[in-house]
């Protein structure tokens, strides 16, 4: 076959016939999860895609657009990268248990596990610990497997048993076990980080360090190269207690101020979910957003506005925990699909070729 020949479009009957079992599986899993949340007394909500700010994380990239009024005035808007800001405003409004299947949009992302438009399942429990969300995740993965009549989740030859008890591992433990690095030795009690100390640790273990690498760059390199390849094999892994500088919108841990109530869920080496004990301190949240946007400006030469409405809502938001799960990825692992386009009813057109 000519290597330059294009694959048939997804709407070609033969291609659709190959994809259809995955898509029917997707619908069955989504229906089962809606039933799960209904039994748990969650209210399903729907949030606006157009937002003042798409997020304020340095390495998330949004699609930009603009609104035009009837008299021709223009205002910048973005397609949201997550329904998080809107969901937290609903918590501030008085909702206590909410779930949301949201189409979200992320630029600079396309590959076997990434798509510019995908479905995020996000849910929140007011007044409950983030450990309750970990248990939700375990139950949801088992339910997805049950719907597909399989005993394991799978991806590219790897398997994970969603019915076995999950491994719970702190980030510091993972750095020590899989990279031989004492991560928290480079994190002070106030959460500040020592870039040179962590760089020395990477060099000691033979890892690459560039002169312009910041602490966060080094942290991410170890996580991606040394740790993630070991997570979620055989059984689910819950990677817990991220350093506060990597906490995004999570509150600091009462046990150790150097780390935050943040966890990520892995199966078959694939990251499936990201959960927080939610930060409700508006001043601290603003400080983190400003740090992230300064980093974004340094690396990418752009920033996103801060949603002042969101920061105002934090003053009314109750203590809560929330989690975002990549629904399409879960479907992939439960159905045996190898690429995310196989589980999307109508994928985004190819571009940039």
C-alpha positions as a printed NumPy array, in Angstrom:
array([[  0.   ,   0.   ,   0.   ],
       [  1.236,   3.507,  -0.788],
       [  2.422,   4.992,   2.51 ],
       [  0.996,   8.354,   1.483],
       [ -2.5  ,   6.946,   0.969],
       [ -5.051,   8.36 ,   3.376],
       [ -7.154,   6.137,   5.602],
       [-10.835,   5.98 ,   4.746],
       [-13.004,   8.556,   6.589],
       [-14.757,   7.455,   9.76 ],
       [-18.134,   7.726,   8.007],
       [-17.223,   5.116,   5.386],
       [-19.652,   2.207,   6.   ],
       [-16.877,  -0.375,   6.354],
       [-14.934,   1.787,   8.824],
       [-18.08 ,   2.559,  10.792],
       [-18.931,  -1.146,  10.944],
       [-15.534,  -1.804,  12.556],
       [-16.004,   1.022,  15.055],
       [-19.651,   0.379,  15.866],
       [-19.134,  -2.274,  18.611],
       [-16.954,   0.207,  20.513],
       [-19.57 ,   2.934,  20.089],
       [-22.426,   0.729,  21.282],
       [-20.231,  -0.157,  24.257],
       [-19.708,   3.543,  24.897],
       [-23.464,   4.118,  25.095],
       [-23.952,   1.17 ,  27.439],
       [-21.219,   2.378,  29.799],
       [-22.552,   5.927,  29.792],
       [-26.063,   4.703,  30.618],
       [-24.699,   2.564,  33.452],
       [-22.74 ,   5.467,  34.915],
       [-25.76 ,   7.739,  34.76 ],
       [-27.605,   5.066,  36.734],
       [-24.752,   4.887,  39.246],
       [-24.858,   8.624,  39.912],
       [-28.653,   8.656,  40.125],
       [-28.542,   5.926,  42.784],
       [-25.983,   8.012,  44.689],
       [-28.365,  11.014,  44.658],
       [-26.338,  13.119,  42.249],
       [-27.936,  15.764,  40.061],
       [-26.676,  15.741,  36.478],
       [-25.825,  19.273,  35.351],
       [-24.899,  20.839,  32.016],
       [-22.424,  23.711,  31.765],
       [-21.718,  26.354,  29.125],
       [-18.821,  25.62 ,  26.763],
       [-18.029,  29.328,  26.223],
       [-16.12 ,  30.771,  29.166],
       [-14.23 ,  33.948,  30.084],
       [-11.271,  31.771,  31.065],
       [-10.682,  28.225,  29.804],
       [ -8.408,  27.377,  32.776],
       [ -5.252,  28.807,  34.298],
       [ -2.859,  25.885,  34.023],
       [  0.422,  26.544,  32.248],
       [  0.384,  23.523,  29.953],
       [ -3.296,  23.443,  28.988],
       [ -4.046,  25.057,  25.637],
       [ -7.482,  26.35 ,  24.703],
       [ -9.402,  27.148,  21.534],
       [-10.099,  30.878,  21.355],
       [-13.128,  32.579,  19.825],
       [-15.079,  35.79 ,  20.342],
       [-18.592,  36.928,  21.068],
       [-20.164,  39.721,  18.992],
       [-23.041,  41.766,  20.351],
       [-25.951,  43.002,  18.232],
       [-24.253,  46.394,  17.953],
       [-20.948,  44.867,  16.807],
       [-18.92 ,  44.969,  20.021],
       [-16.492,  42.083,  20.393],
       [-15.339,  40.198,  23.468],
       [-12.872,  37.283,  23.705],
       [-14.152,  33.893,  24.832],
       [-12.675,  30.409,  25.032],
       [-13.997,  26.871,  24.693],
       [-13.626,  25.374,  28.144],
       [-10.927,  22.784,  28.839],
       [-13.011,  21.483,  31.753],
       [-16.42 ,  22.239,  33.299],
       [-14.679,  22.769,  36.648],
       [-15.193,  26.512,  37.126],
       [-18.901,  26.272,  36.283],
       [-19.412,  23.206,  38.482],
       [-17.839,  24.946,  41.461],
       [-20.094,  27.94 ,  40.919],
       [-23.027,  25.508,  41.166],
       [-21.62 ,  24.239,  44.47 ],
       [-21.456,  27.851,  45.634],
       [-25.095,  28.203,  44.552],
       [-26.07 ,  25.386,  46.926],
       [-25.841,  22.109,  45.013],
       [-24.25 ,  19.292,  47.016],
       [-23.764,  16.334,  44.67 ],
       [-23.415,  17.045,  40.968],
       [-22.172,  15.104,  37.949],
       [-21.536,  16.282,  34.408],
       [-20.734,  14.621,  31.069],
       [-19.072,  17.562,  29.334],
       [-17.597,  17.945,  25.882],
       [-14.302,  19.758,  26.502],
       [-11.699,  21.193,  24.153],
       [ -7.905,  21.18 ,  24.31 ],
       [ -5.579,  22.483,  21.654],
       [ -2.172,  20.969,  20.829],
       [ -3.502,  17.511,  21.744],
       [ -4.021,  14.683,  19.277],
       [ -2.843,  11.092,  19.415],
       [ -3.921,   7.569,  20.415],
       [ -5.107,   8.819,  23.843],
       [ -5.716,  12.501,  23.024],
       [ -8.333,  14.302,  20.936],
       [ -9.024,  18.043,  20.561],
       [-12.646,  17.466,  21.631],
       [-13.419,  14.754,  24.154],
       [-15.857,  13.869,  26.93 ],
       [-14.961,  14.54 ,  30.53 ],
       [-17.006,  13.011,  33.33 ],
       [-16.742,  15.31 ,  36.318],
       [-18.434,  14.983,  39.698],
       [-18.376,  16.687,  43.099],
       [-19.339,  15.775,  46.655],
       [-19.84 ,  18.708,  49.035],
       [-18.804,  18.032,  52.621],
       [-17.066,  14.74 ,  51.78 ],
       [-13.416,  13.724,  51.672],
       [-11.485,  13.122,  48.509],
       [-11.053,   9.499,  49.577],
       [-14.763,   9.074,  48.813],
       [-13.982,  10.033,  45.206],
       [-11.246,   7.41 ,  45.047],
       [-13.83 ,   4.79 ,  45.968],
       [-16.228,   6.226,  43.361],
       [-13.521,   5.788,  40.734],
       [-12.878,   2.175,  41.714],
       [-16.587,   1.378,  41.523],
       [-16.95 ,   3.147,  38.173],
       [-14.087,   1.206,  36.582],
       [-15.577,  -2.065,  37.81 ],
       [-19.002,  -1.066,  36.491],
       [-17.567,  -0.262,  33.054],
       [-15.929,  -3.696,  32.934],
       [-19.156,  -5.372,  34.024],
       [-21.089,  -3.664,  31.241],
       [-18.595,  -5.02 ,  28.699],
       [-18.679,  -8.476,  30.335],
       [-14.927,  -8.42 ,  30.891],
       [-12.893,  -9.111,  34.01 ],
       [-10.025,  -6.807,  33.05 ],
       [ -9.363,  -3.446,  31.498],
       [ -6.842,  -3.508,  28.667],
       [ -4.688,  -1.267,  26.526],
       [ -2.092,  -2.378,  23.98 ],
       [ -1.448,  -5.712,  25.64 ],
       [ -1.454,  -4.437,  29.228],
       [ -4.214,  -5.464,  31.626],
       [ -5.567,  -4.164,  34.916],
       [ -8.066,  -5.877,  37.217],
       [-10.689,  -3.301,  38.265],
       [-12.156,  -5.745,  40.785],
       [ -8.927,  -6.13 ,  42.767],
       [ -8.147,  -3.694,  45.542],
       [ -6.349,  -0.626,  44.163],
       [ -2.751,   0.221,  44.935],
       [ -2.531,   3.579,  46.705],
       [  0.855,   5.197,  46.369],
       [  2.006,   8.697,  47.302],
       [  3.979,  10.647,  44.734],
       [  6.944,  10.734,  47.117],
       [  6.821,   6.952,  47.515],
       [  6.629,   6.55 ,  43.741],
       [  9.683,   8.78 ,  43.217],
       [ 11.643,   6.749,  45.733],
       [ 10.5  ,   3.354,  44.423],
       [ 10.753,   3.922,  40.69 ],
       [ 13.384,   6.688,  40.363],
       [ 15.445,   6.464,  43.554],
       [ 14.781,  10.16 ,  44.277],
       [ 13.788,  11.779,  47.586],
       [ 11.274,  14.219,  46.117],
       [ 10.182,  15.987,  49.297],
       [ 13.785,  16.884,  50.138],
       [ 13.347,  19.538,  47.437],
       [ 10.062,  20.884,  48.881],
       [ 10.017,  23.252,  51.866],
       [  7.36 ,  23.382,  54.583],
       [  5.774,  26.421,  52.905],
       [  5.513,  24.543,  49.606],
       [  8.368,  26.349,  47.876],
       [ 10.661,  24.176,  45.776],
       [ 14.424,  23.833,  45.361],
       [ 15.154,  23.432,  41.659],
       [ 18.9  ,  22.871,  42.095],
       [ 18.4  ,  20.105,  44.648],
       [ 16.007,  18.211,  42.387],
       [ 18.281,  18.768,  39.376],
       [ 21.18 ,  17.24 ,  41.294],
       [ 19.031,  14.216,  42.104],
       [ 18.14 ,  13.726,  38.436],
       [ 21.783,  13.979,  37.405],
       [ 22.757,  11.506,  40.109],
       [ 20.331,   8.962,  38.646],
       [ 21.473,   9.595,  35.073],
       [ 18.509,  11.645,  33.897],
       [ 18.699,  14.576,  31.513],
       [ 18.664,  18.119,  32.934],
       [ 18.57 ,  21.252,  30.77 ],
       [ 19.797,  24.629,  31.967],
       [ 16.378,  26.222,  31.548],
       [ 14.447,  23.412,  33.281],
       [ 12.437,  24.604,  36.241],
       [ 11.488,  22.447,  39.2  ],
       [  8.134,  21.643,  37.582],
       [  9.847,  20.56 ,  34.348],
       [ 12.099,  18.189,  36.266],
       [  9.175,  16.833,  38.29 ],
       [  7.201,  16.134,  35.121],
       [ 10.155,  14.434,  33.435],
       [ 10.581,  11.967,  36.278],
       [  6.836,  11.358,  36.451],
       [  6.505,  10.654,  32.729],
       [  9.733,   8.724,  32.161],
       [ 10.208,   6.806,  35.402],
       [  6.89 ,   6.515,  37.213],
       [  3.878,   6.433,  34.897],
       [  5.221,   3.393,  32.977],
       [  4.773,   1.383,  36.218],
       [  1.26 ,   2.489,  37.206],
       [ -1.951,   0.533,  36.89 ],
       [ -0.549,  -2.789,  35.727],
       [ -2.283,  -5.826,  37.18 ],
       [ -4.497,  -3.604,  39.29 ],
       [ -5.538,   0.046,  39.48 ],
       [ -3.083,   2.564,  40.943],
       [ -4.136,   5.666,  42.868],
       [ -1.208,   8.106,  42.843],
       [ -1.791,  10.444,  45.774],
       [ -0.387,  13.503,  47.592],
       [  1.146,  15.648,  44.872],
       [  3.485,  18.458,  45.967],
       [  1.509,  21.638,  46.603],
       [  3.265,  23.373,  43.701],
       [  1.636,  20.739,  41.451],
       [ -1.716,  20.968,  43.216],
       [ -3.613,  23.106,  40.685],
       [ -6.924,  23.67 ,  42.508],
       [ -6.381,  21.238,  45.43 ],
       [ -6.079,  22.181,  49.101],
       [ -2.951,  21.418,  51.138],
       [ -2.921,  18.221,  53.175],
       [ -3.584,  18.529,  56.898],
       [ -1.022,  15.763,  57.403],
       [  1.888,  17.405,  55.564],
       [  1.809,  21.005,  54.25 ],
       [  4.319,  20.123,  51.522],
       [  1.716,  18.028,  49.697],
       [ -1.872,  18.493,  48.574],
       [ -5.079,  16.488,  48.495],
       [ -4.68 ,  15.54 ,  44.863],
       [ -4.772,  12.081,  43.312],
       [ -4.606,  10.616,  39.833],
       [ -6.016,   7.25 ,  38.791],
       [ -4.14 ,   4.894,  36.457],
       [ -4.993,   1.64 ,  34.711],
       [ -2.687,  -0.087,  32.187],
       [ -0.299,   2.865,  32.38 ],
       [ -3.078,   5.226,  31.232],
       [ -4.081,   8.226,  33.33 ],
       [ -7.862,   8.116,  33.725],
       [ -8.814,  10.617,  36.436],
       [ -7.578,  13.597,  38.416],
       [ -9.217,  14.349,  41.775],
       [ -8.918,  17.017,  44.474],
       [ -9.912,  17.957,  47.942],
       [-10.963,  21.343,  46.597],
       [ -9.234,  24.587,  47.478],
       [-11.71 ,  27.266,  48.618],
       [ -9.233,  30.001,  49.601],
       [ -9.678,  32.65 ,  46.904],
       [ -6.463,  34.516,  47.701],
       [ -4.388,  31.343,  47.495],
       [ -6.182,  30.313,  44.308],
       [ -5.41 ,  33.672,  42.713],
       [ -1.75 ,  33.351,  43.715],
       [ -1.549,  29.909,  42.076],
       [ -3.279,  31.123,  38.918],
       [ -0.817,  34.017,  38.629],
       [  2.151,  31.672,  39.033],
       [  0.755,  29.347,  36.37 ],
       [  0.11 ,  32.182,  33.941],
       [  3.619,  33.57 ,  34.463],
       [  4.962,  30.13 ,  33.584],
       [  2.693,  29.958,  30.537],
       [  3.953,  33.341,  29.376],
       [  7.568,  32.213,  29.85 ],
       [  7.155,  28.988,  27.883],
       [  4.457,  29.748,  25.308],
       [  4.307,  33.545,  25.153],
       [  0.599,  33.756,  26.028],
       [ -1.724,  33.845,  29.033],
       [ -5.43 ,  33.396,  29.738],
       [ -7.554,  35.773,  31.822],
       [ -8.479,  34.922,  35.383],
       [-12.189,  34.309,  35.922],
       [-12.961,  36.852,  38.659],
       [-16.492,  35.467,  38.906],
       [-15.025,  32.083,  39.821],
       [-12.793,  33.536,  42.532],
       [-15.791,  35.418,  43.961],
       [-17.799,  32.181,  44.047],
       [-15.108,  30.466,  46.138],
       [-16.157,  32.603,  49.119],
       [-19.529,  30.812,  49.058],
       [-18.343,  27.372,  48.003],
       [-18.559,  24.723,  50.746],
       [-15.759,  22.292,  51.548],
       [-15.963,  19.739,  48.751],
       [-14.114,  17.153,  46.727],
       [-14.213,  16.75 ,  42.965],
       [-12.784,  14.57 ,  40.227],
       [-12.516,  14.632,  36.437],
       [-12.376,  11.334,  34.536],
       [-11.568,  10.914,  30.861],
       [-14.699,   9.087,  29.771],
       [-13.432,   8.186,  26.296],
       [-10.292,   6.617,  27.769],
       [-12.375,   4.562,  30.17 ],
       [-14.436,   3.305,  27.222],
       [-11.232,   2.436,  25.37 ],
       [ -9.909,   0.324,  28.235],
       [-13.242,  -1.411,  28.818],
       [-13.903,  -2.202,  25.137],
       [-10.343,  -2.944,  24.015],
       [-10.084,  -0.015,  21.575],
       [ -6.536,   1.062,  20.716],
       [ -7.218,   4.647,  19.579],
       [ -9.552,   7.274,  20.97 ],
       [-11.18 ,   7.885,  17.555],
       [-12.585,   4.36 ,  17.728],
       [-14.845,   5.324,  20.645],
       [-15.965,   8.758,  19.349],
       [-19.168,   8.771,  17.321],
       [-17.99 ,  11.611,  15.078],
       [-14.287,  12.508,  15.511],
       [-12.902,  15.975,  14.789],
       [-11.591,  16.343,  11.225],
       [ -7.867,  15.855,  10.726],
       [ -5.908,  19.081,  10.485],
       [ -2.333,  20.274,  10.253],
       [ -1.356,  17.865,   7.483]])
